[in-house]
Amino acid sequence: MALRTICQEKSRKLGGGISRKFRYWCCKHLFKKIGKVCNIERHAFFGSGKDIEIGEFSGIGLNAHIPKDTIIGDYVMMGPNCFIYPNSHKTDRTDIPMVKQGFTESKRTIIGNDVWIGRDVIMSPGRHISDGTIVGMRTVLTKDFPPYSVVGGAPCRLLKNRKQKNEIDEDRNIDIATRN
Ligand SMILES: CC(C)(COP(=O)(O)OP(=O)(O)OC[C@H]1O[C@@H](n2cnc3c(N)ncnc32)[C@H](O)[C@@H]1OP(=O)(O)O)[C@@H](O)C(=O)NCCC(=O)NCCS
């Protein structure tokens, strides 16, 4: 590699590091909560940042749209272009145009711990992504699934489970034991 290319690459990395730190610093002041190690990618949109929480070792992906009142857990990976809708157009009435009906009430989105969201995922309002879930690329997430699910498609469906059935049963037993 030519010296010039190496220098260009180094300065790009250096500049990237500074802007990454700056983005983190901004979010630290805007979000309700942010972990000590988080990566906020470029062109992420999060409005005023009001009531957004993000845990440790998690990221907000390139071009993501994260509305207020979104809770993101620990160890969450988010691919580019993740779009979370907080609400929808009202469409109940047919006597007036939809454009005049306003919006439905906003709903909170909750993303659990240890979740991987692939690229180009769109979420309908009020989704709760359970711990350990993988959301495949290009999923239109309109439903909630149990922990450790691998989901994908439009409309989304359960593709497989990351845990074997006996592991799930053991988890259930632990849950029941700790509740009693
Ligand atoms: C979801 C994912 C992790 C599954 O990978 P995998 O475990 O190797 O699964 P497979 O490729 O064996 O696919 C299993 C089944 O799911 C289907 N499938 C896989 N990914 C899918 C997706 N995104 N949407 C819909 N169906 C999908 C496959 O067609 C296959 O279906 P079949 O059993 O009917 O044949 C992967 O496909 C994916 O989407 N990764 C995200 C990649 C990405 O976005 N990276 C960049 C951002 S970090």
The ligand as a Gaussian input file, in Angstrom:
#p B3LYP/6-31G(d) Opt

LIG

0 1
 C      -31.645000     -14.480000      10.166000
 C      -30.272000     -15.029000       9.834000
 C      -29.291000     -14.747000      10.988000
 C      -30.455000     -16.536000       9.666000
 O      -29.248000     -17.087000       9.285000
 P      -29.049000     -18.700000       9.383000
 O      -29.164000     -19.111000      10.786000
 O      -27.784000     -19.012000       8.670000
 O      -30.333000     -19.268000       8.660000
 P      -30.457000     -19.964000       7.234000
 O      -29.779000     -19.163000       6.186000
 O      -30.071000     -21.403000       7.431000
 O      -32.038000     -19.877000       6.961000
 C      -32.983000     -20.645000       7.689000
 C      -34.353000     -20.358000       7.097000
 O      -34.691000     -18.996000       7.329000
 C      -34.924000     -18.285000       6.114000
 N      -34.346000     -16.939000       6.288000
 C      -33.084000     -16.619000       6.637000
 N      -32.952000     -15.291000       6.756000
 C      -34.161000     -14.765000       6.473000
 C      -34.647000     -13.431000       6.433000
 N      -33.872000     -12.387000       6.684000
 N      -35.928000     -13.249000       6.103000
 C      -36.743000     -14.303000       5.836000
 N      -36.346000     -15.593000       5.870000
 C      -35.051000     -15.809000       6.177000
 C      -34.214000     -19.108000       5.061000
 O      -34.787000     -18.906000       3.794000
 C      -34.428000     -20.509000       5.569000
 O      -35.762000     -20.882000       5.286000
 P      -36.171000     -22.420000       5.013000
 O      -35.839000     -23.173000       6.282000
 O      -37.634000     -22.346000       4.719000
 O      -35.328000     -22.872000       3.878000
 C      -29.683000     -14.383000       8.558000
 O      -30.354000     -14.844000       7.396000
 C      -29.764000     -12.861000       8.589000
 O      -30.757000     -12.245000       8.195000
 N      -28.654000     -12.198000       9.077000
 C      -28.557000     -10.777000       9.188000
 C      -27.504000     -10.261000       8.236000
 C      -27.367000      -8.776000       8.289000
 O      -28.337000      -8.047000       8.205000
 N      -26.124000      -8.316000       8.438000
 C      -25.772000      -6.937000       8.440000
 C      -26.144000      -6.215000       9.675000
 S      -25.182000      -6.559000      11.096000

